[in-house]
């Protein structure tokens, strides 16, 4: 991910960083990545199939051109 460098930190009275402000576009990218990771975690125990079989099924179903 190529995030911008316009990050701002919010600090308390002692100078300790307590929060961060990032551009909305960066936030949206982070949320999308988090959603992707959640899907991966949910599907972790699903059985896998070989790539060739997967491609053949996509072609059979008309999703992938022959």
N, C-alpha and C positions, 0 to 999 in steps of 0.2 A: 504494500500500500504506500502510495506517495502522498503523505500528509503535508499540509502547509507548515510553515514555521511560525505562524502567528499565534503562538500559545501564550496565554497570560496566566499568571498564578495569583491567587488570592492568599494573603498571609494574615496571621493573627497579630496581635500587638507585640509578640516576641519575635516576629519574623519567620515563624514556622509556616510552611506551605500547608494550607488547609483545603484548597480547592483549585480547580483549573478551569479556564475558559478556553474553548476551542471553537473554530468556525463550524457552523452548522454542517457544511459539506463533509468535514472530517468526522463529525459526530455520526452522520448518516452512514458513512463508510464503516465506521467501527461497529455500529448496530447491525449492519448487513453481515459483517464478518462474524459477529456474535451469533446471529441467527444461523449462519452456515455451520458454525461449530456445534450448535445445539442439534441440528439435523444429523450431523455426522455422529455425535454422541448417541442420539436416539437409535440410529441405524447400525451401530457398532456390531451387534450380534447377528445381523442378518447374513444369510449365506451369500457368497459371491459367485459370479459366473465368469467364465473366460471371455475375454474381449471379443474374440471371433464369434462366439455364440450370441453375445449381446448385439453386435453389429447385424448379424443375420436376423435376429428378432426385429430390430428396428426396420430393416429392409422389408421383411415380411409384412409388417404392420403399416408400411408406406410412410414411415416417419423419416427414413433415410433413403435418398435416391439410390437406385441400383447402379 
